[in-house]
């Protein structure tokens, strides 16, 4: 078996992606707090969590987890996505009234 195949079959590639996502969050938070530039961590977190939950669903599928586990991670991804949308949605602008 090739090493790249082993990374995917064991779900390790997802672990590496999640690690990179955590590093990304740390770097963005550090830039925000040290320089006052960028996206506030509280506004970035739902987006990162939605992506992380989707990665965990993929990891579960790659490792042969059951449909309930995969569906649970996907449902959490949906929650993260919806929270992200609510935080981005303009509050004062009205379309019709």
Secondary structure, DSSP 8 states (H G I E B T S, - for coil): --HHHHHHHTTHHHHHHHHHHHHHHHHHHHHHHHHS-S--HHHHHHHHHHHHHHHHHHHHHHTT--HHHHHHHHHHHHHHHHHHHHHHS-SS--S--
